[in-house]
Each structure stands twice: as C-alpha cells, then as structure tokens.
Amino acid sequence: MFGFRDVKVAAVGEHPRVHIKKLDMHMNDRIIIRGPNGSGKSTLIKLVAGLTRATSGEFYVGKEVKRTLIGFLPQAGGISPNLSVSANAMLMRGLLGARAASEVAELAIMLGLAGLMQRDVWTLSGGFQRIAALFAILSTSAEILLLDEPLTSLDAKAERLARLAIRQFAGDRALVVATGHTGDDRLLVDTDMWNSIVDL
C-alpha cells in the first residue's frame, strides 16, 4: 500500500526531520511506530496521510489506495472545540463514511461519551476532548486509520477504554498505523492486534 525508500523530509538545521531508509506498509498491517520526541513519528504519519511531502527519496502509494478513504487522528486537536461531540462525529462521518448507527452508539457508550454527546468540545476536560476526537474518527468507515499518539492525555481508565475501542473498531480496517513514544508500550497490551513495530 505504501513504501518508503531512503525518504527524507525537510531538513531542520543540519538534520532531516525524518529519514526512513526502508519501510513497507501492506494491506492488513497493524503497525506501531515508536520513537523519542523529534524522531519523526508525526511526520511519517503525515506523509501517509498526504499532509506533507518527502524532500528526497522515493515514497510510493499503491494503486489500491487511490480510492481509499483515510482517517487521521492528529497528535492534538482533530475536532472543532465549538461544536458538540455529536456534531464533530457527524461531520467526520459525512467526510469519511459512517459505520452502522448501532455501532456508533455502542462506541459512544464504550468510551463513556453517551451522556456528553451534546456538550461542546471546549467544555470538556483535556482527556475527554481526546476521547471525543478518537470517537469521531473511529465512528467513520475509513479503510485506513492513522492514529498519532492516540492515548495522549488519558488517565488509566480512559486509556483502557480507548485501547478497547481501538481494538474493536479499528481491527476490521485495511491498514492501521499508530504512533507512540519509545518505551511506551501501552498499545502493545493488545499484542494480538499489532503485527509490526517500527522504531525510529
């Protein structure tokens, strides 16, 4: 689906923001990309999302991707603070297609959002704002999911619910890529979901 060969992205000072010598992402891959701050995790995932460009090397996209909808959860934000949780999710589903209404309702309950759907996002805690953004992207039928540090800002309970939701509502996608810090193995608790780990 995607391939990187000696790919570099815009230099910062004397060093490239990211340098990927060789990496392939195939259909049905479930990939975790790990690295320290500044290693290029977010840049790599933005390359796949089409939000940034390589400055050198070869980055190729398979033909099967050209008509595929890609859902992207950025490291922060990703939804409008002035819209309700429900309106944000509806907007996302309008862009990327929707899962069945029963599944969306189940997801809202799973993530603890059932009583917060009409609340504007800006009125929620930072943790619930992150959960609302995850809910919005998981409620779509996007075939490729790119999750940039999806467990950021979550307490232990919310983290457990988020991992459960990712496992249940991302497992049927064509490709799932998530990022995390070096040594942060929280996503790896679900060892049978992920089939590849890339350390930058």
C-alpha positions in Angstrom: 0.0 0.0 0.0 2.8 2.4 1.0 6.5 2.2 0.6 9.5 4.3 1.7 12.9 4.1 0.2 15.6 6.5 1.6 12.9 9.1 2.3 13.9 12.4 3.9 11.6 15.3 4.9 12.6 18.9 5.1 15.9 19.5 6.9 15.9 21.3 10.3 19.3 22.7 10.8 21.8 20.0 9.7 19.5 17.1 10.2 16.4 15.9 8.3 13.2 15.9 10.3 12.8 12.3 9.4 14.9 9.8 7.4 13.3 6.4 6.6 15.7 4.1 4.8 13.2 1.3 4.1 9.6 0.7 5.3 6.6 -1.0 3.7 3.0 -0.9 4.8 0.8 -3.6 3.4 -2.9 -4.5 3.4 -4.0 -5.8 6.8 -0.9 -4.5 8.6 -1.3 -3.2 12.1 1.8 -1.1 12.8 3.1 0.8 15.8 5.7 3.4 15.1 7.8 4.3 18.2 10.5 6.9 18.8 11.6 9.7 21.1 10.4 13.3 20.7 11.6 14.8 17.4 12.3 11.4 15.8 9.7 12.0 13.0 6.8 9.8 14.1 4.2 12.5 13.3 6.0 13.5 10.1 6.0 9.9 8.9 2.3 9.5 9.6 1.5 12.8 7.9 3.4 11.6 4.8 1.0 8.6 4.6 -2.0 11.0 5.2 -0.8 13.2 2.3 -0.3 16.2 4.6 3.4 16.7 4.0 5.9 15.8 1.2 9.2 14.0 1.1 12.1 16.2 0.0 14.1 13.3 -1.3 14.0 9.6 -1.8 11.1 7.6 -3.0 7.7 7.4 -1.4 5.2 5.4 -3.3 1.5 4.7 -2.9 -0.1 1.5 -4.2 -2.9 1.7 -6.8 -5.4 0.2 -4.4 -5.0 3.3 -2.1 -6.1 5.9 -4.7 -9.8 5.5 -4.0 -9.4 4.6 -0.3 -10.6 6.9 2.5 -8.0 7.8 5.1 -8.9 8.7 8.7 -6.3 10.7 10.5 -6.2 11.4 14.3 -3.6 14.1 14.9 -1.4 14.3 18.0 -3.6 17.2 19.3 -6.9 18.6 18.3 -8.5 17.0 15.3 -12.0 18.2 16.1 -13.7 21.6 16.4 -13.9 22.9 20.0 -17.0 25.0 19.2 -19.1 22.0 18.0 -20.7 19.3 20.1 -19.2 15.8 20.4 -22.1 14.6 18.3 -21.7 17.3 15.6 -18.0 16.7 15.3 -18.5 13.0 14.8 -21.3 13.6 12.3 -19.1 15.9 10.3 -16.3 13.3 10.3 -18.7 10.6 9.1 -20.0 12.9 6.4 -16.5 13.1 5.0 -15.3 9.6 5.5 -18.4 7.5 5.6 -20.3 6.1 8.6 -20.3 2.9 10.5 -23.8 1.4 11.3 -25.8 3.6 13.8 -25.8 0.7 16.3 -22.0 0.5 16.2 -21.7 4.3 16.7 -24.0 4.1 19.7 -22.0 1.2 21.1 -18.8 3.1 20.6 -20.1 6.2 22.4 -21.1 4.0 25.4 -17.8 2.2 25.4 -15.8 5.4 25.5 -18.0 7.0 28.3 -19.4 9.6 26.0 -23.1 8.6 26.0 -24.1 11.5 28.4 -21.8 14.0 26.8 -22.8 13.9 23.1 -24.5 17.3 23.1 -21.7 19.0 25.0 -19.5 21.4 23.1 -16.0 20.0 23.0 -14.4 23.1 24.6 -16.4 22.4 27.8 -14.8 19.0 28.3 -11.6 18.1 30.1 -8.5 17.5 28.1 -8.9 13.8 28.4 -12.5 13.8 27.2 -11.5 16.0 24.3 -9.1 13.4 23.2 -11.7 10.7 23.7 -14.1 12.7 21.6 -11.6 13.0 18.8 -10.9 9.3 18.9 -14.7 8.6 18.9 -15.1 10.8 15.8 -12.5 9.0 13.8 -13.5 5.5 14.9 -17.1 6.1 14.1 -16.3 6.5 10.4 -15.9 3.7 7.9 -12.4 4.9 6.7 -10.5 1.9 5.4 -7.1 3.3 6.6 -6.7 4.7 10.1 -3.7 6.8 11.2 -3.6 7.4 14.9 -0.9 9.8 16.1 -0.3 9.1 19.9 -4.0 8.1 20.4 -3.5 7.6 24.2 -2.2 11.1 24.9 -3.8 12.9 27.9 -5.7 9.9 29.1 -5.9 8.6 32.6 -5.7 4.9 33.3 -9.5 4.3 33.0 -9.9 6.3 29.8 -6.7 4.7 28.3 -8.2 1.2 28.9 -11.4 2.2 27.2 -9.6 3.8 24.3 -7.5 0.6 23.8 -10.6 -1.5 23.8 -12.3 0.8 21.3 -9.3 0.8 19.0 -9.1 -3.0 19.2 -12.8 -3.4 18.4 -13.4 -0.6 15.9 -10.1 -0.4 14.1 -9.5 -4.1 13.8 -11.5 -4.5 10.6 -9.7 -1.7 8.6 -7.4 -2.3 5.6 -4.5 -0.6 7.4 -4.0 0.8 10.9 -0.9 2.8 11.9 -0.4 4.2 15.4 2.5 6.1 17.0 3.9 6.1 20.5 7.0 7.1 22.4 10.0 4.8 22.8 9.3 2.7 25.9 5.6 3.4 25.9 4.1 0.0 25.4 0.5 0.8 26.4 -0.8 -0.1 22.9 1.1 -3.3 23.0 -1.0 -4.7 25.8 -3.2 -5.8 22.9 -0.4 -7.9 21.5 -2.6 -9.9 19.2 -3.8 -6.8 17.3 -0.4 -5.4 16.2 1.8 -7.3 13.8 4.7 -4.8 13.3 6.7 -2.4 15.4 8.9 0.2 13.8 11.4 2.0 16.0 12.7 5.3 14.7 
